[in-house]
Amino acid sequence: MPVGTPPATHPVDTRTTLGSRGEQIAVDHLTGLGFTVLARNHRTRHGEIDAVAYRDRLLVFVEVKTRRVPDAAQGTAASGQATSQDPQSIGWPRRAQRLRARRLALEWLAAGFPGSPPAREIRFDVIMVALAQDGSRVSLQHLEGTL
């Protein structure tokens, strides 16, 4: 390499990094609520389930939506708590997404994972995570039974 030439850098997939960070925050939130996370990023032929969690015979399929917020918006969010953002503006699941989530859940259930605990109730949740430009958590909103 010639002198003075910077080393080659590989482009960082910021979308993947952002999503992974949001999913980790969501999983930490779920475990803090006493859930056991049974699966993360489970792929089926119809797509991917972000997380499957279990607590007290309740099985929860979770869709995680992560967004980066501009620095100016950080001051408006309560410290790490839910914000009153318009759900449509941050990727609220539309009818087609809700149907897809149910199809993915049916595939997961049909696979019959050995050792899966028995569930009496199934719920579909959305966890919306807002991150600052530096990747720190600005807010988290957990919407239960919304899909």
Buried (B, 14 or more C-beta within 10 A) or exposed (E): EEEEEEEEEEEEEEEEEBBBBBBBBBBEBBEEEEBEBBBBEBEBEEEEBBBBBBBEEBBBBBBBBBBBBEEEBBEEBEEEEBBEBEBEEBBBBEEEBBEBBBBBBEBBBEEEEEEBEEBEEEBBBBBBBBBBEEEEBBBBBBBEEBB
